[in-house]
Amino acid sequence: MFIRHEWFEKNALLLLIGSLLTISIGGIVEIVPLFTIETTVEHVDGIRPYSPLELRGRDIYVREGCYLCHSQQIRTLRDEVERYGHYSIAAESMYDHPFQWGSKRIGPDLARVGGKYSNDWHYAHLKNAQSLVPESLMPHYAFLSETPLQTDDIVERMTTLRTLGTPYTDDDIANAKADLLAQADPAADNAKLVGRYPKAIEASGNGKEVTEADALVAYLQMLGTLVNFADTNTERLRQ
């Protein structure tokens, strides 16, 4: 038996074929079962799709490469939970295409940053991070407050995400532009917005022109706010 095994290892072609066959079988065993269940991520109370303004803010977050310095994944380690809050659960990223877990923390984790600071703090921080955190290495993003937000394609963006599984309804898409403007304007009536997107936080825009900063702040203020972690037993959060 050992002689045959040695012969097999010395034959490069057979070893390659055997390795590929073994890896293929292992991959099939792991992947195929995933197609036999409804979802690999359990639904949790409170999780919803991004509002139109939050969605555009997330696009800007990705465009500016914020994920290169900030993670959005709190591990189940005691020091991380004590510093950042409840550990991240898969459901919080179920509508992310792609997810923003990140792999570096040049800056702090942002998974629970929503509501931690005021809107004004975020606008000032984007403009000049060092004015609030002197040791920060974050570049200045003052131009975001001076750049009008592209809103004409919000319906197309949401429609595309619906094809990928995000549960935007016809009503959500039909009112996308109105919801975006309502969330960006502190003086607007946002009752319908909150009805469609519970816990949506109004940005602190000027009410005249929506900027990229308004969208980014709305996105940041939502992070980590959707699930009630008062009871840290996640079993009770599942539907």
MARBA-3410 file (N, C-alpha, C, O; in Angstrom, 1 decimal):
239
0.8,-1.2,0.0,0.0,0.0,0.0,0.9,1.3,0.0,0.6,2.2,-0.7 ~ 1.9,1.3,0.8,2.8,2.4,0.9,3.6,2.6,-0.3,3.9,3.7,-0.8 ~ 3.9,1.5,-1.0,4.7,1.5,-2.3,3.8,2.2,-3.3,4.3,3.0,-4.1 ~ 2.6,1.9,-3.4,1.7,2.5,-4.4,1.5,3.9,-4.1,1.4,4.8,-5.0 ~ 1.4,4.3,-2.8,1.3,5.7,-2.5,2.5,6.5,-2.9,2.3,7.6,-3.4
3.7,5.9,-2.7,4.9,6.6,-3.1,4.9,6.8,-4.6,5.3,7.8,-5.2 ~ 4.5,5.7,-5.3,4.4,5.8,-6.8,3.5,6.9,-7.3,3.7,7.6,-8.2 ~ 2.4,7.0,-6.6,1.3,8.0,-6.9,1.9,9.5,-6.7,1.7,10.3,-7.5 ~ 2.7,9.7,-5.6,3.2,11.0,-5.3,4.3,11.4,-6.3,4.5,12.6,-6.6 ~ 5.0,10.4,-6.8,6.1,10.7,-7.8,5.6,11.0,-9.2,6.3,11.5,-10.0
4.4,10.6,-9.5,3.8,10.9,-10.8,3.0,12.2,-10.7,1.9,12.3,-10.2 ~ 3.6,13.2,-11.3,3.1,14.6,-11.1,1.7,14.7,-11.7,0.8,15.4,-11.1 ~ 1.4,14.1,-12.9,0.1,14.2,-13.5,-1.0,13.5,-12.7,-2.0,14.1,-12.5 ~ -0.7,12.3,-12.2,-1.7,11.6,-11.4,-1.9,12.4,-10.1,-3.1,12.5,-9.6 ~ -0.8,13.0,-9.5,-1.0,13.7,-8.2,-1.8,15.0,-8.5,-2.7,15.3,-7.6
-1.7,15.6,-9.6,-2.5,16.8,-9.9,-3.9,16.4,-10.1,-4.8,17.1,-9.6 ~ -4.2,15.3,-10.9,-5.6,14.9,-11.1,-6.2,14.5,-9.8,-7.4,14.8,-9.5 ~ -5.5,13.8,-9.0,-6.0,13.4,-7.7,-6.3,14.5,-6.8,-7.3,14.5,-6.1 ~ -5.4,15.5,-6.8,-5.7,16.7,-5.9,-6.9,17.5,-6.4,-7.7,17.9,-5.6 ~ -7.0,17.7,-7.7,-8.2,18.4,-8.2,-9.5,17.6,-7.9,-10.5,18.2,-7.6
-9.4,16.3,-8.0,-10.6,15.5,-7.7,-11.0,15.6,-6.3,-12.2,15.7,-5.9 ~ -10.0,15.6,-5.4,-10.3,15.7,-4.0,-10.9,17.0,-3.6,-11.8,17.1,-2.9 ~ -10.3,18.1,-4.2,-10.8,19.4,-3.9,-12.2,19.6,-4.4,-13.0,20.3,-3.8 ~ -12.4,19.1,-5.6,-13.8,19.2,-6.3,-14.8,18.5,-5.4,-15.9,19.1,-5.2 ~ -14.5,17.3,-4.9,-15.5,16.6,-4.1,-15.8,17.4,-2.8,-16.9,17.5,-2.4
-14.7,17.9,-2.2,-14.9,18.7,-0.9,-15.7,19.9,-1.2,-16.5,20.3,-0.4 ~ -15.4,20.6,-2.3,-16.2,21.8,-2.6,-17.6,21.5,-2.9,-18.5,22.3,-2.4 ~ -17.9,20.5,-3.6,-19.3,20.1,-3.8,-20.1,19.8,-2.5,-21.2,20.2,-2.3 ~ -19.4,19.1,-1.7,-20.0,18.7,-0.4,-20.4,19.9,0.4,-21.4,19.9,1.2 ~ -19.5,21.0,0.4,-19.7,22.2,1.1,-20.7,23.2,0.5,-21.5,23.8,1.2
-20.7,23.2,-0.8,-21.5,24.2,-1.6,-22.9,23.8,-1.9,-23.8,24.6,-1.7 ~ -23.1,22.6,-2.4,-24.4,22.1,-2.8,-25.5,22.3,-1.7,-26.6,22.7,-2.0 ~ -25.2,21.9,-0.5,-26.3,22.1,0.6,-26.8,23.5,0.7,-27.9,23.7,1.1 ~ -25.9,24.5,0.4,-26.4,25.9,0.5,-27.5,26.2,-0.5,-28.3,27.1,-0.2 ~ -27.6,25.5,-1.6,-28.7,25.7,-2.5,-30.0,25.0,-2.2,-31.0,25.2,-2.8
-30.0,24.2,-1.1,-31.2,23.5,-0.7,-31.9,24.1,0.4,-33.0,23.6,0.9 ~ -31.4,25.2,1.0,-32.1,26.0,2.0,-32.4,27.3,1.5,-31.8,27.9,0.6 ~ -33.4,27.9,2.2,-34.0,29.2,1.7,-32.9,30.3,1.8,-32.8,31.1,0.9 ~ -32.2,30.4,2.9,-31.2,31.4,3.0,-30.1,31.0,4.0,-30.4,30.2,4.9 ~ -28.9,31.4,3.8,-27.9,31.1,4.8,-27.7,32.1,5.9,-26.9,32.0,6.8
-28.5,33.2,5.8,-28.5,34.3,6.8,-29.9,34.3,7.4,-30.9,34.6,6.8 ~ -29.9,34.2,8.7,-31.2,34.2,9.4,-31.7,35.7,9.5,-30.9,36.6,9.8 ~ -33.0,35.9,9.3,-33.6,37.2,9.4,-33.7,37.6,10.9,-34.0,36.8,11.8 ~ -33.4,38.9,11.1,-33.4,39.4,12.5,-34.4,40.6,12.5,-34.4,41.4,11.6 ~ -35.1,40.8,13.6,-36.0,41.9,13.7,-35.3,43.2,13.6,-34.2,43.4,14.2
-35.8,44.1,12.8,-35.2,45.5,12.7,-34.4,45.7,11.4,-34.3,46.8,11.0 ~ -33.9,44.6,10.9,-33.0,44.8,9.7,-33.9,45.1,8.5,-34.9,44.5,8.3 ~ -33.5,46.2,7.8,-34.3,46.6,6.6,-33.3,47.1,5.5,-32.1,47.2,5.8 ~ -33.7,47.2,4.3,-32.9,47.7,3.2,-32.5,49.2,3.5,-33.1,49.9,4.3 ~ -31.4,49.7,2.9,-31.0,51.0,3.0,-32.1,52.0,2.4,-32.7,51.7,1.4
-32.3,53.1,3.1,-33.1,54.2,2.5,-32.4,54.7,1.3,-31.2,54.5,1.1 ~ -33.1,55.4,0.3,-32.4,55.9,-0.8,-31.2,56.8,-0.5,-30.1,56.7,-1.1 ~ -31.3,57.7,0.5,-30.2,58.5,0.9,-29.0,57.7,1.5,-27.9,58.0,1.2 ~ -29.4,56.8,2.3,-28.4,55.9,3.0,-27.6,55.1,1.9,-26.4,54.9,1.9 ~ -28.4,54.6,0.9,-27.8,53.9,-0.2,-26.8,54.7,-1.0,-25.7,54.2,-1.3
-27.1,55.9,-1.3,-26.2,56.8,-2.0,-25.0,57.1,-1.1,-23.9,57.2,-1.6 ~ -25.2,57.2,0.2,-24.1,57.5,1.1,-23.2,56.3,1.2,-22.0,56.4,1.3 ~ -23.7,55.1,1.1,-22.9,53.9,1.1,-22.1,53.8,-0.2,-20.9,53.4,-0.2 ~ -22.7,54.2,-1.3,-21.9,54.3,-2.6,-20.7,55.2,-2.4,-19.6,54.9,-2.9 ~ -20.9,56.3,-1.8,-19.8,57.3,-1.6,-18.8,56.7,-0.7,-17.6,56.9,-0.9
-19.2,56.0,0.4,-18.3,55.4,1.3,-17.4,54.4,0.6,-16.2,54.4,0.9 ~ -18.0,53.6,-0.3,-17.2,52.7,-1.1,-16.3,53.4,-2.1,-15.1,53.0,-2.2 ~ -16.8,54.4,-2.7,-16.0,55.1,-3.7,-14.8,55.8,-3.1,-13.7,55.8,-3.8 ~ -14.9,56.3,-1.9,-13.8,57.0,-1.3,-12.9,56.0,-0.6,-11.9,56.5,0.0 ~ -13.2,54.7,-0.6,-12.3,53.7,0.0,-12.2,53.8,1.5,-11.2,53.4,2.1
-13.3,54.2,2.1,-13.4,54.2,3.6,-13.1,52.9,4.2,-12.6,52.8,5.3 ~ -13.5,51.8,3.5,-13.3,50.4,4.0,-11.8,50.0,4.1,-11.5,49.0,4.8 ~ -11.0,50.8,3.5,-9.5,50.5,3.6,-8.9,50.8,5.0,-7.9,50.3,5.3 ~ -9.6,51.7,5.7,-9.1,52.2,7.0,-10.1,51.8,8.1,-9.7,51.8,9.3 ~ -11.3,51.6,7.8,-12.3,51.3,8.8,-13.0,50.0,8.5,-13.5,49.8,7.4
-13.0,49.1,9.5,-13.8,47.9,9.4,-15.2,48.1,9.9,-15.5,49.1,10.5 ~ -16.1,47.1,9.5,-17.4,47.1,10.0,-17.7,45.7,10.5,-18.7,45.1,10.1 ~ -16.9,45.2,11.3,-17.0,43.9,11.8,-16.4,43.8,13.2,-15.2,43.8,13.4 ~ -17.3,43.7,14.2,-16.9,43.5,15.6,-16.8,42.1,15.9,-17.8,41.4,15.9 ~ -15.6,41.6,16.2,-15.5,40.2,16.5,-16.0,39.8,17.9,-16.2,40.7,18.8
-16.1,38.5,18.2,-16.6,38.1,19.5,-15.6,38.1,20.6,-15.7,37.3,21.6 ~ -14.6,38.9,20.5,-13.5,39.0,21.5,-14.0,40.0,22.6,-14.6,41.1,22.2 ~ -13.6,39.8,23.8,-14.1,40.6,24.9,-13.7,42.1,24.7,-14.5,43.0,25.0 ~ -12.4,42.3,24.4,-11.9,43.7,24.3,-12.6,44.4,23.2,-12.8,45.6,23.3 ~ -13.0,43.7,22.1,-13.7,44.4,21.0,-15.1,44.7,21.4,-15.6,45.8,21.1
-15.8,43.8,22.0,-17.2,44.0,22.5,-17.2,45.2,23.5,-18.2,46.0,23.4 ~ -16.3,45.2,24.4,-16.3,46.3,25.4,-16.0,47.7,24.8,-16.5,48.7,25.2 ~ -15.2,47.7,23.7,-14.9,49.0,23.1,-15.9,49.4,22.1,-16.3,50.6,22.1 ~ -16.4,48.5,21.2,-17.3,48.9,20.1,-18.8,48.6,20.3,-19.6,49.2,19.7 ~ -19.1,47.6,21.2,-20.4,47.2,21.4,-20.7,45.7,20.9,-19.7,45.0,20.7
-21.9,45.3,20.9,-22.3,44.0,20.6,-21.6,43.5,19.3,-21.4,44.2,18.3 ~ -21.1,42.3,19.3,-20.4,41.7,18.1,-21.4,41.7,16.9,-22.6,41.6,17.1 ~ -20.8,41.8,15.8,-21.6,41.8,14.5,-22.2,40.5,14.2,-21.7,39.4,14.5 ~ -23.4,40.6,13.6,-24.1,39.4,13.2,-24.3,39.4,11.7,-24.4,40.5,11.1 ~ -24.4,38.3,11.1,-24.5,38.2,9.6,-25.6,39.0,9.0,-25.5,39.6,8.0
-26.8,39.0,9.7,-28.0,39.7,9.2,-27.7,41.2,8.9,-28.4,41.7,8.1 ~ -26.8,41.8,9.7,-26.6,43.2,9.5,-26.0,43.5,8.1,-26.0,44.7,7.7 ~ -25.4,42.5,7.5,-24.8,42.8,6.2,-25.5,42.1,5.0,-25.0,42.0,3.9 ~ -26.7,41.6,5.3,-27.4,40.8,4.3,-27.9,41.6,3.1,-28.1,41.0,2.0 ~ -27.9,42.9,3.1,-28.3,43.7,2.0,-27.1,44.5,1.4,-27.3,45.5,0.6
-25.9,44.1,1.8,-24.7,44.8,1.3,-24.2,44.1,0.1,-24.0,42.9,0.1 ~ -23.9,44.9,-0.9,-23.4,44.4,-2.2,-22.2,45.3,-2.6,-22.5,46.3,-3.3 ~ -21.0,45.0,-2.3,-20.5,44.0,-1.4,-20.5,44.4,0.1,-20.8,45.6,0.4 ~ -20.2,43.5,1.0,-20.2,43.8,2.4,-19.0,44.7,2.7,-18.0,44.8,1.9 ~ -19.0,45.4,3.8,-17.9,46.3,4.1,-17.2,45.9,5.4,-16.8,46.8,6.2
-17.0,44.6,5.6,-16.3,44.2,6.8,-15.0,44.8,7.0,-14.5,45.1,8.1 ~ -14.2,44.9,5.9,-12.9,45.4,6.0,-11.9,44.5,6.6,-12.2,43.4,7.1 ~ -10.6,44.8,6.5,-9.5,44.0,7.0,-8.5,44.8,7.8,-7.5,44.2,8.3 ~ -8.7,46.1,7.9,-7.7,46.9,8.6,-8.4,47.9,9.5,-9.6,48.3,9.2 ~ -7.7,48.4,10.5,-8.3,49.4,11.4,-7.3,50.5,11.6,-6.8,50.7,12.8
-7.0,51.2,10.6,-6.2,52.4,10.8,-7.0,53.4,11.6,-6.5,54.2,12.4 ~ -8.3,53.4,11.3,-9.3,54.1,12.1,-10.2,53.2,12.8,-10.1,52.0,12.6 ~ -11.0,53.6,13.7,-11.9,52.7,14.5,-12.9,52.0,13.7,-13.3,52.4,12.6 ~ -13.4,50.9,14.3,-14.5,50.1,13.6,-15.7,51.0,13.6,-16.0,51.7,14.6 ~ -16.5,50.9,12.5,-17.7,51.8,12.4,-19.0,51.0,12.5,-20.1,51.5,12.2
-19.0,49.7,12.9,-20.2,48.9,12.9,-21.3,49.5,13.8,-22.4,49.2,13.5 ~ -20.9,50.2,14.8,-21.9,50.7,15.8,-21.7,52.3,15.9,-22.1,52.8,16.9 ~ -21.3,52.9,14.8,-21.0,54.4,14.9,-22.3,55.2,14.9,-22.3,56.3,15.3 ~ -23.4,54.6,14.4,-24.7,55.3,14.2,-25.2,55.8,15.6,-25.3,55.0,16.5 ~ -25.5,57.1,15.6,-26.0,57.7,16.9,-25.0,58.0,17.9,-25.3,58.6,19.0
-23.7,57.6,17.7,-22.7,57.8,18.7,-22.3,59.3,18.7,-22.0,59.8,19.8 ~ -22.4,59.9,17.6,-22.0,61.3,17.5,-23.2,62.1,16.8,-24.0,61.4,16.1 ~ -23.2,63.4,16.9,-24.3,64.2,16.3,-24.0,64.3,14.8,-22.9,64.1,14.3 ~ -25.0,64.7,14.0,-24.8,65.0,12.6,-23.7,66.1,12.5,-22.8,66.0,11.6 ~ -23.8,67.1,13.3,-22.8,68.2,13.2,-21.4,67.7,13.4,-20.4,68.2,12.7
-21.2,66.8,14.3,-19.9,66.2,14.5,-19.4,65.5,13.3,-18.2,65.7,12.9 ~ -20.3,64.8,12.6,-19.8,64.0,11.4,-19.5,65.0,10.3,-18.5,64.8,9.6 ~ -20.3,66.1,10.1,-19.9,67.0,9.0,-18.6,67.7,9.3,-17.8,67.8,8.4 ~ -18.3,68.0,10.6,-17.1,68.7,10.9,-15.9,67.7,10.8,-14.8,68.0,10.4 ~ -16.2,66.4,11.1,-15.1,65.4,11.0,-14.8,65.1,9.6,-13.6,64.9,9.3
-15.8,65.1,8.7,-15.5,64.9,7.3,-14.7,66.1,6.7,-13.8,65.9,5.9 ~ -15.0,67.3,7.2,-14.3,68.5,6.7,-12.9,68.5,7.1,-12.0,68.8,6.3 ~ -12.6,68.2,8.4,-11.3,68.3,8.9,-11.2,67.4,10.2,-11.5,67.8,11.3 ~ -10.9,66.1,10.0,-10.9,65.2,11.1,-10.0,65.6,12.2,-10.3,65.4,13.4 ~ -8.8,66.2,11.9,-7.9,66.6,12.9,-8.4,67.7,13.9,-7.8,67.9,14.9
-9.4,68.4,13.4,-10.0,69.5,14.3,-10.7,68.8,15.5,-10.9,69.5,16.5 ~ -11.1,67.6,15.3,-11.8,66.9,16.4,-11.0,65.8,17.1,-11.0,65.6,18.3 ~ -10.2,65.2,16.2,-9.3,64.1,16.7,-7.9,64.4,16.2,-7.5,64.0,15.1 ~ -7.1,65.2,17.0,-5.8,65.7,16.5,-4.8,64.6,16.0,-4.1,64.8,15.1 ~ -4.9,63.4,16.6,-4.0,62.3,16.1,-4.5,61.5,14.9,-3.9,60.6,14.5
-5.7,61.9,14.4,-6.3,61.2,13.2,-5.4,61.3,12.0,-4.8,62.4,11.7 ~ -5.4,60.2,11.2,-4.7,60.2,9.9,-5.6,60.4,8.7,-5.2,60.3,7.6 ~ -6.9,60.6,9.1,-7.9,60.7,8.0,-7.7,61.9,7.1,-7.6,63.0,7.6 ~ -7.8,61.7,5.8,-7.7,62.9,4.9,-8.9,63.8,5.0,-9.9,63.4,5.7 ~ -8.9,65.0,4.5,-10.0,65.9,4.6,-11.0,65.6,3.4,-10.6,65.4,2.3
-12.3,65.7,3.8,-13.3,65.4,2.8,-14.3,66.6,2.7,-15.5,66.4,2.6 ~ -13.7,67.8,2.8,-14.5,69.0,2.8,-15.3,69.1,1.5,-16.4,69.7,1.4 ~ -14.7,68.6,0.4,-15.4,68.7,-0.9,-16.7,68.0,-1.0,-17.5,68.3,-1.8 ~ -17.0,67.0,-0.1,-18.2,66.3,-0.1,-19.4,67.3,0.2,-20.5,67.1,-0.3 ~ -19.2,68.3,1.1,-20.2,69.2,1.4,-20.4,70.2,0.3,-21.4,71.0,0.3
-19.5,70.3,-0.7,-19.7,71.2,-1.8,-20.1,70.5,-3.1,-20.2,71.1,-4.1 ~ -20.2,69.2,-3.0,-20.5,68.4,-4.2,-22.0,67.9,-4.2,-22.4,67.2,-3.3 ~ -22.8,68.4,-5.2,-24.2,68.0,-5.3,-24.3,66.5,-5.5,-23.5,65.9,-6.2 ~ -25.2,65.9,-4.8,-25.4,64.4,-4.9,-26.2,64.1,-6.2,-27.2,64.7,-6.5 ~ -25.6,63.1,-6.9,-26.3,62.6,-8.1,-27.5,61.8,-7.6,-27.4,60.7,-7.0
-28.7,62.2,-8.0,-29.9,61.5,-7.5,-30.8,61.0,-8.7,-31.8,60.3,-8.4 ~ -30.5,61.4,-9.9,-31.3,61.0,-11.0,-31.4,59.5,-11.3,-32.4,59.0,-11.9 ~ -30.4,58.7,-10.8,-30.4,57.3,-11.1,-30.7,56.5,-9.9,-30.5,55.2,-9.9 ~ -31.3,57.1,-8.8,-31.6,56.3,-7.6,-32.7,55.2,-7.9,-32.6,54.1,-7.3 ~ -33.6,55.4,-8.8,-34.6,54.4,-9.1,-33.9,53.2,-9.8,-34.2,52.1,-9.4
-33.0,53.5,-10.7,-32.3,52.4,-11.4,-31.4,51.6,-10.4,-31.3,50.4,-10.5 ~ -30.8,52.3,-9.5,-30.0,51.6,-8.5,-30.8,50.7,-7.6,-30.4,49.6,-7.4 ~ -31.9,51.2,-7.2,-32.8,50.3,-6.3,-33.4,49.2,-7.1,-33.5,48.1,-6.5 ~ -33.7,49.4,-8.3,-34.3,48.4,-9.2,-33.3,47.3,-9.4,-33.6,46.1,-9.3 ~ -32.0,47.7,-9.6,-31.0,46.7,-9.8,-30.7,45.9,-8.5,-30.6,44.6,-8.6
-30.7,46.5,-7.4,-30.6,45.8,-6.1,-31.7,44.8,-5.9,-31.5,43.8,-5.3 ~ -32.9,45.2,-6.3,-34.0,44.3,-6.1,-33.8,43.0,-6.9,-34.2,41.9,-6.4 ~ -33.2,43.1,-8.1,-32.9,41.9,-8.8,-31.9,41.0,-8.1,-31.8,39.8,-8.4 ~ -31.1,41.6,-7.2,-30.1,40.9,-6.5,-30.6,40.3,-5.2,-29.9,39.7,-4.4 ~ -31.9,40.6,-4.9,-32.5,40.1,-3.7,-32.9,41.1,-2.6,-33.5,40.7,-1.6
-32.5,42.3,-2.8,-32.9,43.3,-1.8,-34.4,43.6,-1.9,-34.9,43.9,-3.0 ~ -35.2,43.4,-0.8,-36.7,43.5,-0.9,-37.3,44.9,-1.0,-38.2,45.2,-0.2 ~ -36.8,45.7,-2.0,-37.5,47.0,-2.2,-38.8,46.7,-2.9,-38.9,45.9,-3.8 ~ -39.8,47.4,-2.4,-41.2,47.2,-3.0,-41.4,48.2,-4.1,-40.6,49.1,-4.3 ~ -42.5,48.0,-4.9,-42.8,49.0,-5.9,-43.0,50.4,-5.3,-42.7,51.4,-5.9
-43.6,50.4,-4.1,-43.8,51.7,-3.4,-42.5,52.3,-3.0,-42.4,53.5,-3.2 ~ -41.6,51.5,-2.5,-40.3,52.1,-2.2,-39.6,52.7,-3.4,-39.1,53.8,-3.3 ~ -39.7,52.0,-4.5,-39.0,52.5,-5.7,-39.7,53.7,-6.3,-39.1,54.7,-6.8 ~ -41.0,53.7,-6.2,-41.8,54.8,-6.8,-41.6,56.1,-6.0,-41.6,57.2,-6.5 ~ -41.3,56.0,-4.7,-41.1,57.2,-3.8,-39.6,57.4,-3.5,-39.3,58.1,-2.6
-38.7,56.8,-4.3,-37.3,56.9,-4.0,-36.8,58.3,-3.9,-36.1,58.7,-2.9 ~ -37.1,59.1,-4.9,-36.6,60.4,-5.0,-37.2,61.3,-3.9,-36.5,62.1,-3.2 ~ -38.5,61.1,-3.6,-39.1,61.9,-2.5,-38.6,61.6,-1.2,-38.3,62.4,-0.4 ~ -38.3,60.3,-0.9,-37.7,59.8,0.3,-36.3,60.3,0.5,-35.9,60.7,1.6 ~ -35.6,60.3,-0.6,-34.2,60.9,-0.5,-34.2,62.3,-0.1,-33.4,62.7,0.7
-35.0,63.1,-0.8,-35.1,64.5,-0.5,-35.6,64.8,0.9,-35.1,65.7,1.6 ~ -36.5,64.0,1.4,-37.1,64.2,2.7,-36.1,63.9,3.8,-36.0,64.6,4.8 ~ -35.3,62.9,3.6,-34.3,62.6,4.6,-33.1,63.6,4.7,-32.5,63.8,5.7 ~ -32.9,64.2,3.5,-31.8,65.2,3.5,-32.2,66.6,4.0,-31.3,67.4,4.2 ~ -33.5,66.8,4.1,-34.0,68.1,4.5,-34.5,68.1,5.9,-35.6,67.5,6.2
-33.9,68.7,6.9,-34.4,68.7,8.3,-35.8,69.3,8.5,-36.5,68.9,9.4 ~ -36.2,70.1,7.6,-37.5,70.8,7.7,-38.6,70.0,7.0,-39.8,70.4,7.1 ~ -38.3,68.9,6.3,-39.3,68.2,5.6,-40.1,67.2,6.5,-39.6,66.8,7.6 ~ -41.3,66.9,6.0,-42.1,65.9,6.8,-41.6,64.5,6.4,-41.8,64.1,5.2 ~ -41.1,63.8,7.3,-40.5,62.5,7.0,-41.3,61.4,7.5,-40.8,60.2,7.7
-42.6,61.6,7.8,-43.4,60.5,8.3,-43.5,59.3,7.4,-43.4,58.2,7.8 ~ -43.7,59.6,6.1,-43.8,58.5,5.1,-42.4,57.8,5.0,-42.3,56.6,4.8 ~ -41.3,58.6,5.0,-40.0,58.0,5.0,-39.8,57.0,6.1,-39.3,55.9,5.8 ~ -40.1,57.4,7.3,-39.8,56.6,8.5,-40.8,55.4,8.4,-40.4,54.3,8.9 ~ -41.9,55.5,7.8,-42.8,54.4,7.7,-42.3,53.3,6.8,-42.4,52.1,7.1
-41.5,53.8,5.8,-40.9,52.8,4.9,-39.6,52.3,5.4,-39.1,51.2,5.2 ~ -38.9,53.2,6.1,-37.5,52.9,6.6,-37.4,53.3,8.0,-36.9,54.4,8.4 ~ -37.9,52.4,8.9,-37.8,52.8,10.4,-36.4,53.1,10.8,-35.4,52.6,10.4 ~ -36.3,54.1,11.7,-35.1,54.6,12.3,-34.2,55.4,11.3,-33.0,55.6,11.6 ~ -34.8,55.8,10.2,-34.0,56.6,9.3,-33.7,57.9,10.0,-34.6,58.6,10.5
-32.5,58.3,10.0,-32.0,59.6,10.6,-31.9,60.7,9.6,-31.3,60.5,8.6 ~ -32.5,61.8,9.9,-32.4,63.0,9.0,-31.0,63.5,9.0,-30.3,63.7,10.0 ~ -30.5,63.9,7.8,-29.2,64.5,7.7,-29.5,66.0,8.1,-30.6,66.4,8.3 ~ -28.4,66.8,8.1,-28.5,68.2,8.5,-28.2,69.1,7.3,-27.4,70.0,7.4 ~ -28.8,68.8,6.2,-28.6,69.6,5.0,-29.2,71.0,5.1,-29.9,71.3,6.0
-29.0,71.7,4.0,-29.5,73.1,4.0,-30.9,73.2,3.4,-31.5,74.2,3.4 ~ -31.5,72.0,3.0,-32.8,72.0,2.5,-33.0,72.5,1.1,-34.1,72.5,0.6 ~ -31.9,73.0,0.5,-31.9,73.5,-0.9,-31.3,72.5,-1.9,-31.8,72.3,-2.9 ~ -30.1,72.1,-1.5,-29.4,71.2,-2.4,-28.8,70.1,-1.6,-28.1,70.3,-0.6 ~ -29.0,68.8,-2.0,-28.5,67.7,-1.3,-27.1,67.4,-1.8,-26.8,67.4,-2.9
-26.2,67.3,-0.8,-24.8,67.1,-1.1,-24.4,65.7,-0.8,-25.1,64.9,-0.1 ~ -23.2,65.3,-1.2,-22.7,64.0,-1.0,-22.4,63.8,0.5,-22.5,62.7,1.0 ~ -22.1,64.9,1.2,-21.9,64.8,2.7,-23.2,64.4,3.4,-23.2,63.6,4.3 ~ -24.3,65.0,2.9,-25.6,64.6,3.5,-25.8,63.1,3.4,-26.3,62.5,4.4 ~ -25.5,62.5,2.2,-25.8,61.1,2.0,-24.8,60.3,2.9,-25.3,59.3,3.5
-23.6,60.6,3.0,-22.6,59.9,3.8,-22.9,59.9,5.2,-22.8,58.9,5.9 ~ -23.3,61.1,5.7,-23.7,61.2,7.1,-24.9,60.3,7.4,-25.0,59.7,8.5 ~ -25.9,60.3,6.5,-27.1,59.5,6.7,-26.7,58.0,6.8,-27.3,57.3,7.7 ~ -25.8,57.6,6.0,-25.4,56.2,6.0,-24.6,55.9,7.3,-24.9,54.9,8.0 ~ -23.7,56.8,7.7,-23.0,56.5,9.0,-23.9,56.5,10.2,-23.7,55.7,11.1
-24.9,57.4,10.2,-25.8,57.4,11.3,-26.7,56.2,11.5,-27.4,56.0,12.5 ~ -26.8,55.5,10.4,-27.7,54.3,10.4,-26.9,53.0,10.9,-27.5,52.1,11.4 ~ -25.6,53.0,10.8,-24.8,51.8,11.1,-25.0,51.4,12.5,-24.7,52.1,13.4 ~ -25.4,50.1,12.7,-25.5,49.6,14.0,-26.7,49.9,14.8,-26.8,49.6,16.0 ~ -27.7,50.7,14.2,-28.8,51.2,14.9,-30.1,50.3,14.7,-31.1,50.5,15.4
-30.1,49.4,13.8,-31.3,48.8,13.4,-31.8,47.6,14.3,-32.9,47.4,14.5 ~ -30.8,47.0,14.9,-31.1,45.8,15.8,-31.0,46.3,17.2,-30.1,47.0,17.6 ~ -31.9,45.9,18.1,-31.9,46.2,19.5,-31.1,45.2,20.2,-31.5,44.0,20.4 ~ -29.9,45.6,20.6,-29.0,44.6,21.3,-29.1,44.8,22.8,-28.2,44.4,23.5 ~ -30.2,45.4,23.3,-30.3,45.5,24.8,-30.3,44.1,25.4,-29.7,43.9,26.5
-30.9,43.1,24.7,-30.7,41.7,25.2,-29.7,41.1,24.3,-29.9,40.9,23.1 ~ -28.5,40.9,24.8,-27.4,40.4,24.0,-27.5,38.9,23.6,-26.6,38.4,22.9 ~ -28.6,38.3,24.0,-28.8,36.9,23.5,-29.4,36.9,22.1,-30.6,37.2,22.0 ~ -28.6,36.7,21.1,-29.1,36.9,19.7,-30.2,35.9,19.4,-30.9,36.1,18.4 ~ -30.3,34.8,20.1,-31.3,33.8,19.8,-32.7,34.5,19.9,-33.6,34.1,19.2
-32.9,35.4,20.8,-34.1,36.1,21.0,-34.4,37.2,20.0,-35.5,37.7,19.9 ~ -33.4,37.5,19.2,-33.6,38.5,18.1,-34.1,37.9,16.8,-34.6,38.6,16.0 ~ -34.0,36.6,16.7,-34.4,35.9,15.5,-35.9,35.8,15.4,-36.6,35.6,16.4 ~ -36.4,35.9,14.2,-37.8,35.8,13.9,-38.3,34.4,14.1,-39.5,34.1,14.0
END
